[in-house]
Amino acid sequence: MNKMVTPKFGVGAPLRRKEDQPLITGQGIYTGDYRPEGCLHGVMVYSAMAHAKISVENASDVSALEGVHLVLTGGDVEGYTLPTMARLKQIDGTDHWLPPQPLLCKDEVRHVGDAIAFIVADDSNTARNAAEMLEVDYEPLEAVIGIEEALGPDAVKVWPEHGSNVAFTFGHGGEARTEAAFAAADKTVTIEIVNNRIVANYMELRGCVAEFSPDAERYKLTLGTQGGHGMRDVICKVLDLEKDKIQVITPEVGGGFGTKAFCYREYPLLMIAARQLGTPVRWAGERMEHFITDAHGRDNLSRADLALDKDNRILGLRVHVKAAMGAYLSQFAPFIPWVGTAMSSGLYDIPAVFAKTEGVYMHTVPTDAFRGAGRPEAAYLIERLMDKAGEETGLGPIEIRKRNFIKPEQLPYTTQTGRLYDTGDYSGHLDKALEVSGWADFKSRQEESAKAGKFRGIGLCSYIEACAFPGGEEATVELNQEGNLTLLIGTQTNGQGHATAYSQVVAEKFGVTIDEVEVIQGDTDRVENGGGTGGSRSIPLGLPSVRDASDSLVKKVKELAADKLEAGVDDLELESGIVRVVGTDQQVALSEIVVAAGEKLSAREEVRQDEATYPNGTHICEVEVDPGTGDVDLVNYVIVDDFGVTVNPLLLEGQVIGGAANAVSQALCEQTIYDEDGQLLTASLLDYRLLRAADLPDIHFETRNVPSTTNAMGIKGAGEAGTIGGCAAVMNAVQKALKDGAGVTELIDMPATPLRVWEAIEAAK
């Protein structure tokens, strides 16, 4: 049997990121490094109250201060609003209502951090001093904080004209069929659970530089995004501009996680200021501003009911999610719980499902997509529920899952919420994870921990997610007169390693190294079209187009070389920048071919897919709990995933482990707390705890791949998967440790902070 050899370049090659050298040596250029000549500095004035009538008393006096060039308040930009790009049909068939989100609030603010004024000055210190001198008169109004409070019959209405704090009501599946399944059930299992609100906290804070050319009547906007084309299009909608009037430049981006995909108020305000003043204007956010202005993630209250027959096979699933929206509907906010609840049934063969989602207004920062965008919430709910079902039926966490998994022979399988799973072997990756984690020997380790006065628990999550949603990503490969190769593509790296992954395919096709391939992203003038990065779409959608564009250009090159070398196209090979007749010394350099053609050569392709991809896998987490302090220590973590075809195993492992760390941080640490007046009490990294490297054990990661049939290259997206599988594995492990060690029967919610764990132990006594 011949052993398959991984090529030096191409799909499957474990290459280190070529992007890292400039970044780790300080040569990376971020938005904050760009300061054009004559640049002025802007600052925002944000609301100090969650709900109030406001008036700005002395804007003209502040604008007259030395060094101050412009003060914009609500009246100056009246009529400009941020759009909600996701508007969906409700259960009753109607479109949900859209509240206005003004660039600057004129009369009323609706959350701490709502925008009141924008000030431009010579430098940031002068601008901030001016901001402190701006007199904002607040007439406090009652605020409503928390999902249940907002849904109460006497709750203050965030939008009185809407008449309710219910922003929308969506549904998936069949309600009547599901109710019939519950009526026929032998037993039911119920869970009510919190998915805690989290703050993105990327390393690089948001910033932006706006420039305006009066001659061209055109703007140049430099900022960290997850896709310049999408950002441009939304801003054009805000300011009523044609797309050719804005160039968006995205330099290096220090993390995005969904939160940098959205248009925030500062961006169009900077453009307005740059046009009025005739000079570049920059704005740089600070960490506390990030906490009170950038869209938050998650924040759900959910209930799920499982109907089982006498053999403990699932008959039906009923889900009710109440999803916090905050004071406004952020750019994609309604879509997040909608797409999430479409994954409610997880990996299980469930013949009847009804999932209802209610969006809820309250006086807080709006929520929107955060790494996984609804799918982590869905996986967390079904996987905590399956553990509870295993406990209540006596089957345990493994048998309850295996008994109800969709079997390989059932694939492709259409769920009751309309998702089409193409390939997978769910019991296969569960069995492998059980083996690698030493699940069978857990009892002996638990006994050893008990001798040391610790509680030990083990938990798992077998997940599936939908990502790389239908569509495509155009790619253009160019060969210039020096023989150099350039790829232009409209995805946007936020640190994932796109340049390496894309270059692997181009390099393989042309017989060059990955360092000889330049990858251009982040310039809407140079790259004609682009869908940006989000939903784990870049490699699954982008790479097939890169491959086909490379093949098309190679074909052109060979045809031109064949004429020059007087040889057949099939007799030619490309290697090290030359085209050679196989088995001879007849050859021609790529640069000579381009010179002979008289122009650079290029090929553009877009491969589209009609269905999402469905990565899946199993996470197993083992923890030790100190009953005296409530501290939770992760002692083992195993991941076995199915990502279809692996493009670069090193990049893949980094993405998955990073996602798992994200999940562990949410499960154990991250807690966004508002007081009853709407003040964010956790508004800095002094108060908001993030996971540290020392909190993680070495994570074992491996794949058990089954290629996708919906993707042209068999790839399943991977950027968010670690986040989707992590939370339930951690919390199921903590739950078992507390039950076995202290007899805790009450469900423990995220985050499992030391205080919360200690209180659960004490309550059980």
N, C-alpha and C positions, 0 to 999 in steps of 0.2 A: 504493500500500500504506500503510495507516495505521500509524503508529508508536505502540507501546504507551507510555503515559505512566504513570510510577510515581506512585501516589497520595501525597498529603502524609503521610497515616498509613495504616496497614494493612500487609499482607504485602508485602515488597519495598522498603519505605521505608528509606533509609540514615540512620536517626536516631541521634544521639549519646545515650549513656546518661543517663537522667535521675537515676540514683542517684549520679552522681559528685560533684556539687556539695557535698552534706553530707560525703562521705567525704574529699575533698581539702581541705576547710576545717576538718577536725577535729571535725565534729559527729556523726560516726558513733558509735553506742553498741554496744560489744562486751561480751562476758561479763565481761571484766576491769574494765569501768567500773561494773558493778552491785555495790554493796555495801550491802545493807539494814542498817538500824539494829540495833546489837547483834550484828553478824556476827562469828563466831569464825573462826579460820583453821586449816586442816588441812594436814598434810604426810604424805607416805608414806615409809616406810622400805623401801628396795629392797635386794635381795640383792646383795652384793658378789662373790659367787661364782656360777659357772655351774652347779655341781652340788655339793650338800652336804646333810648332815643338819643341822638347825638346832634351837636352843632359845633362847627369849627369857628372860633371867635376872631382870630387874629391872623388869618392867612396872609393878608396883604402886608402886615407889619413884619412877619417872618420873611416874606419874599424880598423885603427891602434891606435885610441884614447884609452886612459885608460878606462877600463870598458866596451868597446864596443866589442862584440863578432862576429857580423855578419852584413854585409850590402848587401842586395839583390837588384839588379836593373833589368830592363827589359831583359838585355842580359843574366842574370843568370837563368831566368825561361822562356826563349823563348820557344814557342810551347805549354805552358800550358794556357788553356783558360777556361772561364766559359761557360757552355752550356746553350742553350735555349731549354727547355724540351717540349715546345708547338710549334709544327710546323703543320700548318693546310693548307688545300686546299683553294686556292683563287677562285674567281668567274670564272676565266678562266680555272680552273682545275689544275693549276700548284702549286708546293710548293713555298712558298715565300723564299726569300734569307735570309741567316743568317749572320750577321756581326760577326767578331771575337771579343771577349772581353778578352784581355790578363790579366793574373794575375797582371802583372806590365807593364805599357806602356814603350816601348823602344824609339820610335821616335816621337810619336804624342799623344797628349791628346785631349779629346773631350768633357769634361765638368769640371767645377770646382769641385774638389773632385775625379777626376780620379786618379788612383793609379800610383805612380812613383817609390817608393822605400819602403823597409821594413828593419828596423834596430832593432837589438837585443842587449841589454846591461844588466848590472847587475841589474839595477832598472829603473823605469819609468822616473825619472828625468834625469839620464844619457842618456837614449835613446832619450828623447826629446831634450836635449841639442845637441846631435849628429845630430839629424834631422835638427835642425836649422843651423848647420854648413855645411850641404850638399848643394853643389852649383848646382842648376838646372838652366841651360841656356834656356830661353824661346825665341822663335822666334814667336811673336804673329801672328795669322791668324784670318781672319774675322769669326765671329760667327753668327749663325742664332738662334734666340730665338722667340718662339711663333708659333702657328700652322699655322696661315694664312701666316706669313712671310716665314715659311719653305716651304709652297706650292706655293709660288710665282715663276713666270717663271725664274727670275734671281737670285733666292736664292742660297746662298752658299750650296754646297752639303756636308752633314756630312760624307757621304761615296761616294766619286766621282766614285769609281769603280762600284757602284750599279747604278749610273746615275740618281738617283731620291731621294728625301726625303720621298717618299711614301714607307713605309716599307712593306705593304701588302694591299690587297683589298679583303675583305670577303663579303659574302652576305647570307641573309636568306629570304626565301619566294619566291614568284613568281613575277618577274618584269612585264611581259606582262599582267598578270591578274590584277595587281595593276594599271597599266596605263589605262587599260580598265575601271576599277572602277572609276578612276578620270575623265575619259572622260564622264561617265554617271552621274557624281555628280550634284546635285542641287546647292551645295555650298561647299567651301573648307575653312579650317582654317589652318593657318601656324604659327609655332613658331620657333625662332632661339634662342638658349640658351647656356649658359656656365655652365659646371660643373667644379668648381674650383679645382686646384691642391692642395693636402693636404699632410702633413707630419705626420707620425704615432704618434710620441712622446709617446711611451709607457714609463712607469715609470722606468723600468729596461733597461738600455742601453745594447747594445750587448757586449759580451765578450766571450773569448774562452781560454782554456788551452789545449795545445797539448803535449802528451808524446809519446815516442817511445821506444819499447823494442827490442834491437838488437837480443836478443836470440830467441824471438818468431817472429821477423820480423813483428811486429804488432804495430799499433797505438791505443792510447786511446785519445779520443777527448771529452772534457767536455765543453758544451756550452748550452745556452738557445735556444731551437728550438720549432717548432710546430710538430715535428716528427723526431726522431733520425734515423729511417730506411730510410726515404726519403733523409735526409741530408747525411747519409752514402753513399747511392747509387750515389748521384750526385758527391760527392767528389771522389768516386772511379772512376767515369767517367773522372773527371778532371786529376787525378794523375795516371790513368791507373792501378788501383789496384783491386784485387779480394775483394769481400764483407767481407770475413772472416779476412781480414787484418786490419779492423777498428772496434773498439768498440766506440759507441757514448753514452755518459752519459749526460742526461738532468736533472739537479736538479730543484729546484723551478724556475718558469719563471714569471717575472713581466710584463706580457702583451705581446701579439703577434700580433693580428689584421691582420694576413696575412703576415706582413712584416718580421717576424722571421721564415718564412717557407723556405726562400731562402738561397742558399749557396753564401756567400760573399767572396771576395778575401782573407781576413785575415785568413780564416780557412785553406785552403790548404797551404798558405804561412807559417803559424805556424807549420804545419806538416813537411814541407820541412826543416824549421829551426831546429825543434826538432831532426830530423834525422841527420842533418849535425853536430849539436853541441853535441848530445848525452845527452841532459838535457831537462827537461820540459821548455816550453816557454808559457807565457801567454800574452794576449792582452786585454785591456779594453778600449772600445770606450768612447768618451766624447760627450756631447750634441751637440756641433757644428759639430762634425764629423757625428753624426746621420743625421743632416740636409743635408749634402752634399754627403753622401755615401749610406745611406739606401734607398731602393726603395720608391719613392713617390706614391701617389694614385690619382685616378680620372684623371682630366685634359682632358676634352672633349669639343669640339665645335660641337653642334648638331643642325640639322634642322629636323622638323617633319611636315608633311602635312596630314590633315585629310579630307577625302571625305565623304560628308553627302548627304543623299537623302532628299526629300521634307519633310519627317517626322522627320528629324534630327537623323536618324539611320545611323550608320557608314557603309559605303560601302568599304572604303579602307584606308590604312595607309602607308605612304611612309616616311622612316627614312634615314637620312644620318649623320653618326657619324664620326667625325675626332678625332682620339684618339692619344694624345701625347705619344710617346714611349720613348723619351729622346735619348741619344746618342747611346745606345745599346738596344738589345732586352733582357730584364731581363728574369729570369727563366721561368715564366709562362705568360709573358706579352702579347703575341698575343692572348692567350686564353681569357683574361679578357673582351675586347670589343666584342669578338665573342660570348661568353656565355651570356653577357649582352644583346646584341641586339636580341638574341633569345627570350627574354622576352619583346620585344617592345610593344606587343599588350595589356599587362597588363591583367586586369580582363574582357576585353571587347570582345564581339562577333564580330569579324572583318573578313569578308570573303576574303579579299585580303590584303596581307602585303608584302612589300619589304623593307628590312633593309640592307643598305650598310654601311660598315665600312672601313675606311682608317686609317692605322697606319702611324704615322708621326715621322720621325727622326728630332731631333734638339739638340743643344749643351747644354743639361741639364741633371740632374740626371735621370736615367731610372725610368719608372713607372712600377708597377706590382699590384698584388692583395692587396687590402686594404678592410677591413671589408665589405663584400657584393660583392666585386669583379665583377663589371659590372652590377649587378642587381640594386643597388641603382641608378646608372646612368640611367638605363632604366625606372625605376619607376618614377624618377624625371621628365624625358622628357614627358612621356605619361600623368602624372598627372598635370603638368603645362599646357599641351596642352588641356586636358579635361576641366580645368577651363576656359581657353580662349574660347573654343568651347561653354561652357555654357554661357559665357558673350556675344559672338557674335550672338548666336542663340536666346538669351533671355530666355532660359530654366533655367539658373542658374546652380550652381555646383552640385546640388543633382539630379535634374531631368535628366540632360544630362548623368549622370553616370547610374542611374537606368534604363533608357531607353535602354542602350547599354550593361549592364552587361550580362555575360553568366549566364543563369538561372540554378537553381539546376537540373531541369529535362534534361538539355543538357549535364550534366556530366555523364561519363567522356567525356572530350572535347579535341580534338587535335587542337592546334593553327596552323596558317599558317606557323609558323616557326618550327613546329615539336614538341612542348611541349605538353605533355599529362596531363592535369589537371584531377585529380581523384575525389576529393570531395570538397564541400564548399557551403556556403550560403552567397553570397557577399552582397546582399541587407540586409540580417539579421544583419551582424556586422555593416554595415553603419547605419541602423536604431537605433541600440543600442547605438552607439557612439553619434549620434545626440541627443538622449534622455538624455544621461548622461552629455553631454557638455552643455545642455541648449541652443541648437542652435536656437530653436523657439523664445527664449527671447533675442536673441542677440541685436536686435534693441534698446531695452531699455537700455542695458548696453552701447551701442555705444553713445547714447544720453547723458548719465551720463558722459562719458569720454569727450565728446565735451564740456560740461559745464566746465570741468576742463582744457580745452585747449589742449586735447589730441585726437589723431586719434586712433580709435579702429578697428581692423580687425579680422576676423575669417576665417580659411581655413582648408581644409581637404585633405587627400590623402587616397584613397583606393587602396591597393597594393597587389600584389602577387609576390612571388619569387620562384625560383627553388633552392633546396639545398639537402644535403644528396644524392649526385649523385649516380648512379648505382654502385654496388659493395658490399663489406662486410668488416667486421673487426673481425678477429679471437680473441677468448677469451679462456683462460685456467683458470680453478678453481682447486686449490689444497687443499688437507686436509692433514696436517702433523701429526707426532706422538704425538704432544702435543694437538692435536685437534683443532689447529688454521687453519683458512681459508685464502687463498691467491688468489687474482685474478691477472693474468698477461694479459695485453692488450696493444696494440701498438698505441692507441691514445695518445695524449699528452696534459695534462692540462696546460693552460696558465692563470689559475685563475678562470675557469668556475665552478669548484666544481665537477669534474668527480668522485673523490673518494667517495663523498657522494652519488651521483646518482647511481653509479654502486653498491655500498655497500648496498643500499636499497633493491635491487633485491636479491643479495646473502643472505643477512640477513633474508629476508622473507622466502626464500626457506629452509634455515637451522635452522630457529628458534633461531637466535642469534641477538645481537645488531650490529649496523653498526660499532661500535668501535672494534668489534671482527673480522672484515674483513680487511685485509691488501691489498691495491691496489698498484701494481707495474707497473709503466710506466717509460719511459725514460732511458732504458738500453737495448741496442740492443743485448747484450749477454744473458741477462735473458729472454727477450721477443723476441721470435723467429721471428715474423712477425708483421708488423704494417703499417697502412696507414696514421698515424698522424692525426692532427687536422686541419681542414680547410673546408670551405663550409658547416658549421653547420652539420657535419657528425658524430661527436663522439657518441652522445647519440642515434640518430636514427639508426645508423649502428652498434654501439658497444653493446647497451643494449640487443637487441634480441639474440646476440651471448652469452652474459653474462647469460641471462635467460636460454638458452638451455644448456649451459655448466653446470650451476647449477643444472638443472633438471637431466642431465645425471649423475652427481656425486651423487646427492641424490639417484638416482636409484641404483647406485653401493653400496652406504652405506646401503641402506635398504636391499638389497639382502644379503650382508654380515651379517647384524644384524639379519635378519630373520633366518639364519642358527644358529647363536649363541643363539637366544632367542627361537628358535623352534616355530616360529610364521609365519603367512602369511605376505607377503610384504604389502598388502593392509591394514593390521591391525596396521601398525607402523606409528608413528608421530615423528617429530624432534622438540625439544624445549630445549633451554638453554644448548646446548652442549651435549645432550643425545638423544638416540633413545628409545622410549617407546612404549610398546604395549598398544594401546588405552584402557583406562578404567581399567588398572591394574597397579601394582607397579613393573612390570617386565621392566627392562631398562638396557641399556649399554651405556657407554660414547663413544663419537666419537673417543677419543684418544685410547680407548681399541680396537675399530674396526680396526684402522690403525695399531696398534701394532700386532694384530692378522693377518692382511694381510701381514705384514713383509716389507712393503714399503709404502711411501706416496701414497695417492690415488689422481687421477686427471682426469679431463675430458676437452676435447678441442672441441669447436664447432665454426663454422662460418656460420652465416645466411646471405645470399646474397639477394639483391633486384635488380630488373631489370629496375626500373624507379626512378627518383628523387621524393622527396616529395615537396609539394607546399603549404607552410604556406601562409596565407593571412590575411588581417585585415584592419582596418580603424584607422588613426590618425587624431585627430582634435586639432588644435592649435588656441589659442586666444592671440592676442598681443595688446599692447598699444604703440603708437609711440609719442614721444615728438617732435613736429615740429620745435622747437627752436634749438634742439641739434642733432636730428636724432636718438636718442637712441631708441632701440626697447626693450620693456619689455614683457616677456612672463607672462601672467596672468592666463592662464589655459591650460592644456594639458591632453587629454584623448586618451587612446588606448584601442581598443577592437579587439582582435586577435583570429584567429583560428589556433591552433597548434596541432590539433588532440588530441591524448592522452597526458595528462600532467603527467610527471614523478614526479616532485617536484615543487609545485607552488611557493615556496620561491625562489628557484634557477631560475625558469623561469622568475619571475618578475624582479629579479636583472639583468638578461641578457637583457631583453627587455628595461628596463629603461636605462641601460648603453648604449645600442645601440641608443636609442633616443637621449641621451645626446651627443653622437658622431655626430649625424645628426644635432642637433641644433648648435653645435660648428662649423660644416662646413657651415651651412646656415648663421650664423650671425657673425662669428669671423675669421675663418681661411683663410689666404691669403698668398700664396706663390708667392713672387715677384722677378723676375729677371730683371736686367737692360739690356740695349741693348748689353752690352759686355759679358753677361752671368754670371755676378756676382749675387749671391743669396743675396738679400738685407734683407731677413727675415730669417737669419741663426741662430737665437737664440731665446730663450723665452722672451727676451727683445723686440723683434721685431715681433714675431709671436704669435698672441693672441689665447689662448685656452679658452674654456668655463670654468667658475668657478662654484662651487656649488651654490653660491648665485645668479647665473643667471637663475637657474631653479626653476619653481614652483613645488609644490607637483604634481606628475604625477599620474593620475588615470589609473590603469591598470586592465583589466579583460579579460576573455576568453569566447568565444562562439564557442566551439570546435565541429568539425565534424571529426571523426577519418579517417586517411589516409587508403586507400585500397592497396597502394603500399608498405607500411612498415609493417613488420611482427607483430609489436605491435601497429600499428595505429598512430605512432608518426610522427610529422612533425618538421623539424629542426627549431631552434629558435635563434641561437647565433647571427645572423646578421640582423634579421627581424626589430628590432627597428631602425637600421640605414637606412634600405630600405624605411620605411614608413615616416621617419621624415622630410627630407629636403623639399619635396613638400608641406607638411602641413604647415610648418613654412613660406615658401616663398609665398604660396597662401594667407596666413593670412596677411603678410606684404603688398602684392600687393593690397588686398582689403582695408586695412587701408589707404594706400596712394591714392587709387582711390577715395574712399568715402570722405576722409578728405581733400585732396588737388587737386583732379582732375587729378592725375597722370595716364596717359594712356600708357606710354612707359613701356615695360617689365623691371623689375628690376632683375638683376642676383645676384647669390651668390658671395661673402658673402654680406649680407645686413648690412654693417658696418655703424656706425653713419654718417660718411662723405658721403658715397654713398646715404644713405636715405635722408640726408639733401639736397644734390645736386639735387636729383630727385624732391623733394618738391619745391626747388627754381626754377628749370627749368620749372615746371608746371605753375609757376606764370606768 
